[in-house]
């Protein structure tokens, strides 16, 4: 049964992090009542993510794939790019990771509106989905676009409000979640198929380009508006309600928020049905409707679990470790969380399997997975080091992205595209929920300003795979050239 498969997939994503928190709870940082809520929230998160993924698979992704094929078959470039923007915008509005990020930003800085954040992020994704599709059509070098747009990003970052710097780079990672990734990839595959040719390099790079849009849009927002700034709110002193009442109280507002987020997506699908998918059978239409219903129910369950259990427990855990233990334990816990988080991300397993399939098995998924694990573990460890020492995010972003962009000149193009896609998929639900909450709690416990000190952890998670995967690509390219003396045809296939 599909739902059981999705439950297994979601449990694989969440249970490793829950097990680590359980261990830390009994050894270094007792969470008290937050532990019970964390476990209940984890169960809701698993159920919600499974139902959401089921709805996306039977209702959302098939429509995206069919719409992409219908658009590209008309060979109308303005229509394709315009539809790419609209699709990118509405899919991002429905992306759960984006809303979780916006809510956590507003929790520490009420001067930043969550609706404005979500809207600007969605605009950025829409624009760069259109750019990514145009790149495939016109065969523009991915390296050239990355250099140009990241140069523009750092130029804007120099003039934006400090409160928006970490949020902007975090937005680039949080955007590419379980809703956005499959939809964008479906569109890209359709365009590449119509263009023809080998298309191996075109199979990757769309997620990396789509991640640029939110960074630029939030940086531009920061140039026009400054948030109130401030520290994380202190824990409430009032008596906590019972476990069931605690979660039930979150359902009405959460359902209203999810309904507002999905309403534009429903309108988009209705437009597709009228203008692009007129031949869709009644049975397929019923599946789409059921998929949207599952998506709604899954998102409500997901957000209730996140708000009621994961975020409070993550914040408490980070605060307790930061206040009562030495900095090395905070950094070590971050490294362990990073390693488990990337292994638990469903999108990471999807990407690594796609890499192995597209490369004909010459690039093993396990090698990519281990490389990503090392990169993300290092990223969360660096984030904890930054929080403990109060270091500026600039000290990490500037050399990190300079190295990542410099490696594009010596790395095989396919690995560059895989690397920039990996940065997006590695920063999924676990990064946007528990790890960010853990970082915010640590920053608040140490007396820092979370809006400037804590935000940026997702940015580091999205940045380190760019370096790690390209370094792997360079080693892979050298090995292929050495083997090429004996098997030139095999080497040529790998180095394409």
C-alpha positions as CSV (number, residue, x, y, z in Angstrom):
1,X,0.0,0.0,0.0
2,X,1.3,3.4,-0.9
3,X,0.5,5.0,2.4
4,X,2.5,2.4,4.3
5,X,5.5,3.1,2.0
6,X,5.2,6.8,2.7
7,X,4.9,6.1,6.5
8,X,8.1,4.1,6.3
9,X,9.8,6.9,4.3
10,X,8.6,9.6,6.8
11,X,9.6,7.5,9.8
12,X,13.1,7.0,8.3
13,X,13.3,10.8,8.1
14,X,12.2,11.6,11.7
15,X,13.0,8.7,14.0
16,X,16.9,9.0,13.9
17,X,16.6,12.6,15.1
18,X,14.1,11.6,17.7
19,X,16.4,8.8,19.0
20,X,19.3,11.3,19.3
21,X,17.1,13.7,21.3
22,X,15.9,10.9,23.5
23,X,19.6,10.0,24.2
24,X,20.6,13.6,25.0
25,X,17.5,14.0,27.2
26,X,18.6,11.1,29.5
27,X,22.3,12.0,29.5
28,X,23.0,15.8,29.2
29,X,19.8,17.9,28.8
30,X,16.6,16.7,30.5
31,X,13.6,18.3,28.7
32,X,10.9,17.6,31.3
33,X,7.4,18.1,29.8
34,X,8.8,19.1,26.5
35,X,10.0,15.5,25.9
36,X,6.5,14.2,26.0
37,X,5.3,16.9,23.6
38,X,8.3,16.2,21.4
39,X,7.5,12.5,21.1
40,X,3.8,13.2,20.3
41,X,4.8,15.9,17.9
42,X,7.2,13.5,16.2
43,X,4.4,11.0,15.7
44,X,2.2,13.7,14.2
45,X,5.0,14.9,12.0
46,X,5.6,11.3,10.7
47,X,1.9,10.8,10.0
48,X,1.5,14.3,8.4
49,X,4.6,14.0,6.2
50,X,3.5,10.5,5.0
51,X,-0.1,11.7,4.1
52,X,1.4,14.9,2.5
53,X,3.8,12.9,0.4
54,X,1.0,10.6,-0.6
55,X,-1.1,13.5,-1.7
56,X,1.7,15.1,-3.6
57,X,2.5,11.9,-5.4
58,X,-1.1,11.1,-6.6
59,X,-2.4,14.6,-7.0
60,X,0.3,17.4,-7.3
61,X,3.3,15.9,-9.1
62,X,1.3,14.2,-11.9
63,X,-0.4,17.5,-12.7
64,X,3.0,19.2,-12.8
65,X,4.5,16.6,-15.1
66,X,1.5,16.7,-17.5
67,X,1.4,20.5,-17.4
68,X,5.1,20.6,-18.2
69,X,4.7,18.2,-21.1
70,X,1.7,20.2,-22.4
71,X,3.5,23.5,-22.2
72,X,6.7,22.3,-23.9
73,X,4.8,20.5,-26.7
74,X,3.3,23.9,-27.7
75,X,6.8,25.3,-28.3
76,X,5.8,28.7,-27.1
77,X,8.7,30.2,-25.1
78,X,6.8,33.1,-23.5
79,X,4.0,30.7,-22.4
80,X,6.6,28.2,-21.0
81,X,8.5,30.9,-19.1
82,X,5.4,32.6,-17.8
83,X,3.9,29.3,-16.7
84,X,7.2,28.4,-15.0
85,X,7.0,31.6,-12.9
86,X,3.3,30.9,-12.0
87,X,4.0,27.3,-11.1
88,X,7.1,28.1,-9.1
89,X,5.2,30.9,-7.2
90,X,2.2,28.8,-6.2
91,X,4.1,25.6,-5.4
92,X,6.3,27.6,-3.1
93,X,3.3,29.2,-1.3
94,X,2.2,25.6,-0.5
95,X,5.7,24.5,0.6
96,X,5.7,23.5,4.3
97,X,9.3,24.3,4.9
98,X,8.8,27.9,3.8
99,X,6.0,28.5,6.3
100,X,8.0,26.9,9.2
101,X,10.9,29.3,8.4
102,X,8.6,32.3,8.2
103,X,7.0,31.5,11.5
104,X,10.3,31.0,13.3
105,X,11.5,34.3,11.9
106,X,8.4,36.1,13.2
107,X,8.7,34.5,16.6
108,X,12.1,36.2,17.2
109,X,11.4,39.4,15.2
110,X,7.7,40.4,15.0
111,X,8.7,43.3,12.7
112,X,9.1,40.8,9.8
113,X,5.8,39.8,8.5
114,X,5.4,36.0,7.7
115,X,3.1,36.8,4.8
116,X,5.5,39.2,3.2
117,X,8.4,36.7,3.7
118,X,6.4,33.8,2.0
119,X,5.3,36.1,-0.8
120,X,8.8,37.4,-1.5
121,X,10.3,33.9,-1.4
122,X,7.6,32.6,-3.8
123,X,8.3,35.5,-6.2
124,X,12.0,34.6,-6.2
125,X,11.4,30.9,-6.8
126,X,8.9,31.7,-9.7
127,X,11.4,34.0,-11.4
128,X,14.3,31.6,-11.2
129,X,12.2,28.6,-12.2
130,X,11.6,30.5,-15.4
131,X,15.4,31.3,-15.6
132,X,16.2,27.6,-15.1
133,X,13.8,26.5,-17.9
134,X,15.1,29.2,-20.2
135,X,18.7,27.9,-19.5
136,X,17.7,24.4,-20.8
137,X,16.0,25.8,-23.9
138,X,18.9,28.1,-24.8
139,X,21.7,25.9,-23.5
140,X,23.3,28.6,-21.3
141,X,26.2,27.6,-19.2
142,X,25.2,26.8,-15.6
143,X,28.6,28.0,-14.4
144,X,28.1,31.4,-16.0
145,X,24.7,31.8,-14.4
146,X,25.9,30.8,-11.0
147,X,28.8,33.2,-11.1
148,X,26.6,36.1,-12.3
149,X,23.8,35.6,-9.8
150,X,25.9,34.8,-6.8
151,X,27.9,37.9,-7.6
152,X,24.6,39.8,-7.5
153,X,23.7,38.1,-4.3
154,X,26.8,39.3,-2.4
155,X,26.5,42.8,-3.9
156,X,23.0,43.0,-2.5
157,X,24.0,41.4,0.8
158,X,26.5,44.2,1.4
159,X,23.6,46.7,1.5
160,X,20.8,44.8,3.2
161,X,19.7,45.1,6.8
162,X,21.7,42.7,9.1
163,X,18.5,41.1,10.3
164,X,17.8,39.8,6.8
165,X,21.2,38.3,5.9
166,X,20.8,34.9,7.6
167,X,17.1,34.8,6.8
168,X,17.8,35.3,3.1
169,X,20.4,32.6,2.8
170,X,18.2,30.3,5.0
171,X,15.3,30.9,2.6
172,X,17.3,29.6,-0.3
173,X,17.7,26.3,1.5
174,X,14.2,26.0,3.0
175,X,12.5,26.6,-0.3
176,X,13.5,23.4,-1.9
177,X,11.4,21.0,0.2
178,X,9.2,18.0,-0.4
179,X,6.6,19.9,-2.4
180,X,8.8,22.1,-4.6
181,X,11.6,19.7,-5.5
182,X,9.5,17.0,-7.4
183,X,7.4,19.6,-9.1
184,X,10.3,21.6,-10.4
185,X,12.2,18.5,-11.5
186,X,9.2,17.2,-13.4
187,X,9.0,20.5,-15.3
188,X,12.7,20.4,-16.1
189,X,12.6,16.8,-17.3
190,X,9.8,17.7,-19.7
191,X,11.6,20.6,-21.1
192,X,14.9,18.7,-21.5
193,X,13.0,15.8,-23.2
194,X,11.4,18.1,-25.8
195,X,14.8,19.8,-26.5
196,X,16.3,16.4,-27.2
197,X,20.0,15.5,-27.2
198,X,21.9,13.8,-24.3
199,X,20.5,16.1,-21.6
200,X,22.6,14.6,-18.8
201,X,23.8,17.9,-17.5
202,X,20.2,19.3,-17.9
203,X,18.9,16.6,-15.5
204,X,20.5,18.6,-12.7
205,X,20.9,22.3,-11.8
206,X,17.3,23.4,-11.7
207,X,17.0,23.1,-7.9
208,X,20.3,25.0,-7.5
209,X,19.1,27.9,-9.7
210,X,15.6,27.9,-8.0
211,X,17.4,28.3,-4.6
212,X,19.0,31.6,-5.8
213,X,15.7,33.4,-6.2
214,X,14.6,33.5,-2.5
215,X,18.0,34.7,-1.4
216,X,17.9,37.6,-3.8
217,X,14.3,38.5,-3.0
218,X,14.7,38.5,0.8
219,X,18.0,40.6,0.4
220,X,16.0,43.1,-1.7
221,X,13.3,43.1,1.0
222,X,16.0,43.8,3.6
223,X,17.2,46.8,1.6
224,X,13.8,48.3,1.8
225,X,12.6,47.4,5.2
226,X,14.2,46.8,8.6
227,X,12.8,44.4,11.2
228,X,12.4,45.3,14.8
229,X,15.2,43.0,15.8
230,X,15.3,41.3,19.2
231,X,15.9,38.3,21.2
232,X,14.0,35.1,21.4
233,X,10.9,35.3,23.6
234,X,11.2,34.0,27.1
235,X,9.4,30.8,28.0
236,X,5.8,31.4,29.2
237,X,5.3,31.1,32.9
238,X,1.6,30.0,32.8
239,X,0.5,26.4,33.6
240,X,0.9,24.2,30.5
241,X,-2.3,22.5,29.2
242,X,-2.6,18.7,28.9
243,X,-0.9,16.9,26.0
244,X,-4.0,16.3,23.9
245,X,-5.4,19.8,24.7
246,X,-2.1,21.4,23.8
247,X,-2.2,19.9,20.2
248,X,-5.9,20.3,19.7
249,X,-5.6,24.0,20.4
250,X,-3.3,24.4,17.5
251,X,-5.6,22.7,14.9
252,X,-8.0,25.6,14.0
253,X,-5.4,28.2,13.2
254,X,-3.2,25.7,11.5
255,X,-6.0,24.4,9.3
256,X,-6.9,28.0,8.3
257,X,-3.3,28.8,7.4
258,X,-2.9,25.6,5.3
259,X,-6.2,26.3,3.6
260,X,-5.0,29.8,2.6
261,X,-1.7,28.4,1.4
262,X,-3.3,25.7,-0.8
263,X,-6.1,27.8,-2.2
264,X,-4.0,29.4,-4.9
265,X,-2.6,26.0,-5.8
266,X,-6.2,24.7,-6.3
267,X,-6.9,27.6,-8.5
268,X,-3.8,26.9,-10.6
269,X,-4.8,23.3,-11.0
270,X,-8.3,24.3,-12.1
271,X,-6.7,26.6,-14.7
272,X,-4.5,23.7,-15.9
273,X,-7.6,21.5,-16.2
274,X,-9.5,24.1,-18.3
275,X,-6.7,25.3,-20.6
276,X,-4.0,22.6,-20.8
277,X,-5.4,19.2,-19.6
278,X,-8.7,19.0,-21.3
279,X,-8.3,15.3,-22.0
280,X,-7.8,14.3,-18.4
281,X,-10.1,11.4,-17.6
282,X,-12.7,11.6,-14.8
283,X,-10.7,8.9,-12.8
284,X,-7.5,11.0,-13.0
285,X,-9.4,14.1,-11.9
286,X,-10.8,12.2,-8.9
287,X,-7.2,11.2,-8.0
288,X,-6.1,14.8,-8.2
289,X,-8.9,16.0,-5.9
290,X,-8.1,13.2,-3.5
291,X,-4.4,14.1,-3.7
292,X,-5.2,17.7,-2.8
293,X,-7.3,16.6,0.2
294,X,-4.5,14.3,1.4
295,X,-2.1,17.2,1.0
296,X,-4.3,19.5,3.1
297,X,-4.7,16.9,5.9
298,X,-1.0,16.0,5.8
299,X,0.1,19.6,6.1
300,X,-2.3,20.3,9.0
301,X,-0.9,17.3,10.9
302,X,2.7,18.2,10.0
303,X,2.4,21.8,11.2
304,X,0.6,20.8,14.4
305,X,3.4,18.4,15.2
306,X,6.1,20.9,14.4
307,X,4.5,23.8,16.3
308,X,3.4,21.8,19.3
309,X,6.4,19.4,19.7
310,X,9.4,19.8,17.5
311,X,10.1,23.5,17.7
312,X,9.6,23.9,21.5
313,X,11.7,20.8,22.3
314,X,14.4,21.8,19.8
315,X,14.6,25.3,21.3
316,X,14.7,23.9,24.9
317,X,17.4,21.4,24.0
318,X,19.6,24.0,22.4
319,X,19.2,26.4,25.4
320,X,19.9,23.8,28.0
321,X,23.1,22.5,26.3
322,X,24.3,26.0,25.6
323,X,23.8,27.2,29.2
324,X,24.8,24.1,31.2
325,X,27.5,22.5,29.2
326,X,30.8,23.6,27.5
327,X,30.8,24.8,23.9
328,X,32.4,21.6,22.6
329,X,29.3,19.6,23.5
330,X,27.1,22.1,21.7
331,X,29.3,21.8,18.6
332,X,29.4,18.0,18.9
333,X,25.6,17.7,19.3
334,X,25.3,19.9,16.2
335,X,27.6,17.6,14.2
336,X,25.6,14.5,15.2
337,X,22.3,16.3,14.3
338,X,23.7,17.3,10.9
339,X,24.8,13.8,10.1
340,X,21.4,12.3,11.1
341,X,19.4,15.1,9.4
342,X,20.9,14.6,5.9
343,X,20.6,10.8,6.2
344,X,16.9,11.3,7.1
345,X,16.0,13.7,4.3
346,X,13.8,11.8,1.7
347,X,14.8,14.2,-1.1
348,X,18.5,13.4,-0.5
349,X,17.8,9.7,-1.2
350,X,15.8,10.6,-4.3
351,X,18.6,12.8,-5.6
352,X,21.3,10.2,-5.0
353,X,19.3,7.5,-6.7
354,X,18.7,9.8,-9.7
355,X,22.5,10.5,-9.9
356,X,23.3,6.8,-10.0
357,X,20.6,6.2,-12.6
358,X,21.6,9.1,-14.9
359,X,25.3,8.2,-14.7
360,X,24.6,4.6,-15.6
361,X,25.8,3.4,-12.2
362,X,29.2,4.9,-12.6
363,X,28.5,7.4,-9.7
364,X,27.4,5.3,-6.7
365,X,24.6,6.8,-4.6
366,X,26.3,5.7,-1.5
367,X,29.4,7.7,-2.3
368,X,27.3,10.8,-2.8
369,X,25.4,10.1,0.4
370,X,28.5,9.8,2.5
371,X,29.9,13.0,1.0
372,X,26.7,14.9,1.8
373,X,26.7,13.5,5.3
374,X,30.2,14.9,5.9
375,X,29.3,18.2,4.5
376,X,26.1,18.7,6.4
377,X,27.6,17.5,9.7
378,X,30.4,20.1,9.2
379,X,27.8,22.8,8.5
380,X,25.8,22.3,11.6
381,X,29.0,22.1,13.7
382,X,30.1,25.4,12.2
383,X,26.7,26.9,13.0
384,X,27.0,25.9,16.6
385,X,30.6,27.3,16.7
386,X,29.3,30.5,15.2
387,X,26.5,30.8,17.8
388,X,28.9,30.0,20.7
389,X,31.5,32.5,19.6
390,X,29.1,35.2,18.2
391,X,30.9,35.2,14.9
392,X,29.5,37.0,11.9
393,X,27.9,34.9,9.2
394,X,30.1,36.7,6.6
395,X,33.2,34.9,7.9
396,X,31.6,31.6,6.7
397,X,29.6,32.6,3.6
398,X,32.2,34.7,1.8
399,X,35.1,32.1,1.8
400,X,32.6,29.2,1.5
401,X,30.9,30.5,-1.6
402,X,34.2,31.8,-3.1
403,X,35.6,28.3,-2.8
404,X,32.4,26.7,-4.2
405,X,32.3,29.0,-7.2
406,X,36.0,28.7,-7.8
407,X,35.6,24.9,-7.9
408,X,33.2,25.2,-10.8
409,X,36.2,26.0,-13.1
410,X,37.9,22.7,-12.3
411,X,35.0,20.4,-11.5
412,X,33.2,18.3,-14.2
413,X,30.0,20.2,-15.2
414,X,27.7,17.4,-14.2
415,X,29.1,17.3,-10.6
416,X,28.7,21.1,-10.4
417,X,25.0,20.8,-11.2
418,X,24.7,17.9,-8.8
419,X,26.4,19.9,-6.0
420,X,24.2,22.9,-6.3
421,X,21.1,20.7,-6.4
422,X,22.4,18.8,-3.3
423,X,22.7,22.1,-1.3
424,X,19.0,22.6,-1.8
425,X,17.7,19.1,-1.1
426,X,20.0,18.7,2.0
427,X,18.2,21.5,3.8
428,X,14.8,19.9,4.1
429,X,12.1,19.5,6.8
430,X,14.6,18.5,9.6
431,X,16.8,21.5,9.0
432,X,13.8,23.9,8.8
433,X,12.2,22.6,11.9
434,X,14.3,20.9,14.6
435,X,17.9,22.1,13.7
436,X,16.8,25.7,13.3
437,X,14.9,25.6,16.5
438,X,17.9,24.0,18.3
439,X,20.1,26.9,17.0
440,X,17.6,29.5,18.1
441,X,17.4,28.0,21.6
442,X,21.2,27.9,21.9
443,X,21.5,31.5,20.8
444,X,18.8,32.7,23.2
445,X,20.4,30.7,26.1
446,X,23.8,32.4,25.5
447,X,22.2,35.8,25.4
448,X,22.8,36.5,21.8
449,X,20.4,38.0,19.2
450,X,18.9,35.0,17.4
451,X,17.8,37.0,14.3
452,X,21.5,37.7,13.5
453,X,23.3,34.9,15.4
454,X,21.1,31.9,14.8
455,X,19.6,32.3,11.3
456,X,22.1,31.2,8.8
457,X,22.3,27.5,9.9
458,X,20.2,26.4,6.9
459,X,22.4,28.6,4.7
460,X,25.5,26.7,5.9
461,X,23.7,23.3,5.4
462,X,23.0,24.4,1.8
463,X,26.6,25.7,1.3
464,X,28.8,22.8,2.4
465,X,27.5,20.3,-0.1
466,X,28.5,22.7,-2.9
467,X,32.1,22.2,-1.8
468,X,32.0,18.6,-0.8
469,X,30.3,17.3,-3.9
470,X,32.5,19.3,-6.3
471,X,35.6,18.1,-4.4
472,X,34.3,14.6,-5.0
473,X,33.8,15.4,-8.7
474,X,37.4,16.6,-9.1
475,X,38.7,13.3,-7.5
476,X,36.2,11.4,-9.7
477,X,37.4,13.2,-12.8
478,X,41.1,12.5,-12.1
479,X,40.3,8.8,-11.6
480,X,38.4,8.7,-14.8
481,X,41.3,10.3,-16.7
482,X,43.7,7.7,-15.3
483,X,41.4,4.9,-16.3
484,X,40.9,6.6,-19.7
485,X,44.3,5.4,-20.9
486,X,42.9,1.8,-20.7
487,X,39.2,2.4,-21.4
488,X,38.7,5.7,-23.2
489,X,35.1,5.1,-24.1
490,X,34.2,4.5,-20.5
491,X,36.0,7.6,-19.3
492,X,34.4,9.7,-21.9
493,X,31.0,8.6,-20.8
494,X,31.8,9.5,-17.2
495,X,33.3,12.9,-17.9
496,X,30.4,14.2,-20.0
